[in-house]
C-alpha cells in the first residue's frame, strides 16, 4: 500500500486554485526557494503518513471542492501522487491543480516525473523567485511561474497557459 508524507490538508480553501478546494500539502522539497512561504515543508520527515485510500476518502468528503496538490513539492513523491490523481480521476469529477518547483520542461525530460501529468488538469510550475514576487498575480507567487492547462498542453505538444479562464499558446 502506497503511503504519502503529508504536512497538512486544508479544506474549502480558495487560494490554491479557483473555487473551493481541498489542498493536500506534500512534505519534501529539494528546491529550497529563497523566501519560500513554507520552508517547514522541505523535510519529508515533517509530514504524517497517509495511504492513498485515506487521502481519497478525505477528498471525497469535501463534496463540492476540487483538489490541489502543493507542498513542499508533490513531485518528490510522484508515485504516490500519481496513484492518488489516477484514483481521483477514476472515482470523482474533481479537477486537480498541482504546484511544483520543477518546470514543465524538466518534468517532460524525466520518465519518472512525467507519469503524473496525464492525471492533472492544471500545473503551476517553476520555483518561487523572491525577486520576481508579484502580489497582483493570481494563484502564484512570482512572475516566472506558469499556470499550464495540462491536458491541452499534452495533446497539443506545446505549452498552453491558463490566464483568467482564457487559454493561450505560450510564445
Secondary structure, DSSP 8 states (H G I E B T S, - for coil): --EEEEEEEEEEESSSSSSSEEEEEE---S---TT-TTGGGG-GGGSEEEEHHHHHHHHHHSTT-EEEEEES-GGGGHHHHHHHHHHHHHH----EEEE-SS-HHHHHT-TTGGGGGGG-SEEEES---GGGB-TTSSS-SBTT-EEEEHHHHHHHTS-EEEETTEEEE--
